[in-house]
Amino acid sequence: MPAPRVDEPRLSRAHLGSSSPSPETLARRIASLEKRLRAASGPATEPDPSALALLDQQRARLATAKTPADRKTIERFLGSWERNFLKH
């Protein structure tokens, strides 16, 4: 079964003007999401590799994010990722 698709979020002008999280906050959130994904998989099962790859991609994007808008885009992506891969 293919992994759910997580589309790149599109920002409106309203979102670009709102405050963005710090790089440290985003790094902690990515780590927390990965920890939750691994816990949800159980000790005998590996987590979805595509979900992990998407988190790694966001880590790389965070390392090169230069503007608040870049960080806001990552924040929105992580929200979408969480809705797709971590069922509440």
C-alpha positions as CSV (number, residue, x, y, z in Angstrom):
1,M,0.0,0.0,0.0
2,P,1.5,3.4,-1.0
3,A,2.1,5.9,1.7
4,P,-0.3,8.9,2.0
5,R,0.8,11.8,-0.1
6,V,1.8,14.9,1.9
7,D,1.5,17.9,-0.4
8,E,3.7,20.9,-0.1
9,P,1.6,23.5,1.8
10,R,0.8,26.8,0.0
11,L,1.0,29.9,2.0
12,S,-1.3,32.8,1.6
13,R,-0.2,36.4,2.3
14,A,-2.0,36.1,5.7
15,H,0.2,33.2,6.7
16,L,3.4,34.9,5.6
17,G,2.8,37.7,8.0
18,S,2.2,35.6,11.0
19,S,4.9,34.7,13.4
20,S,7.1,31.7,12.6
21,P,8.7,29.3,15.1
22,S,12.4,29.4,15.9
23,P,14.7,26.9,14.3
24,E,15.2,25.2,17.7
25,T,11.4,24.9,18.2
26,L,11.1,23.2,14.8
27,A,14.0,20.9,15.4
28,R,12.4,19.8,18.7
29,R,9.1,19.3,16.9
30,I,10.6,17.1,14.2
31,A,12.4,15.0,16.9
32,S,9.1,14.7,18.9
33,L,7.2,13.6,15.8
34,E,9.8,11.0,15.0
35,K,9.7,9.7,18.5
36,R,5.9,9.4,18.4
37,L,6.0,7.6,15.0
38,R,8.5,5.1,16.4
39,A,6.4,4.6,19.5
40,A,3.2,4.1,17.4
41,S,5.0,1.4,15.3
42,G,5.7,-0.8,18.3
43,P,8.9,-2.4,19.3
44,A,8.9,-5.2,16.8
45,T,8.0,-3.1,13.7
46,E,9.9,-0.5,11.8
47,P,8.1,2.8,11.2
48,D,7.0,3.7,7.7
49,P,10.2,4.6,5.8
50,S,8.5,7.2,3.7
51,A,7.3,9.0,6.8
52,L,10.9,9.0,8.2
53,A,12.2,10.2,4.9
54,L,9.8,13.2,4.9
55,L,11.0,14.1,8.4
56,D,14.6,13.9,7.3
57,Q,13.7,16.1,4.3
58,Q,12.3,18.7,6.7
59,R,15.4,18.6,8.9
60,A,17.5,19.3,5.8
61,R,15.2,22.2,4.8
62,L,15.4,23.6,8.3
63,A,19.2,23.6,8.1
64,T,18.9,26.0,5.1
65,A,15.8,28.0,6.1
66,K,16.8,31.6,6.0
67,T,13.6,33.5,6.5
68,P,10.6,33.3,8.8
69,A,8.5,32.4,5.7
70,D,10.7,29.3,5.2
71,R,10.2,28.2,8.8
72,K,6.5,28.8,8.6
73,T,6.4,26.6,5.5
74,I,8.2,23.8,7.4
75,E,5.8,24.3,10.4
76,R,2.7,23.9,8.1
77,F,4.3,20.8,6.4
78,L,4.8,19.2,9.8
79,G,1.2,19.8,10.7
80,S,0.1,18.1,7.5
81,W,2.6,15.3,8.1
82,E,1.2,14.7,11.6
83,R,-2.3,14.5,10.4
84,N,-1.3,12.0,7.7
85,F,1.0,9.7,9.7
86,L,0.0,10.0,13.3
87,K,-3.7,9.2,13.8
88,H,-5.1,10.8,17.0
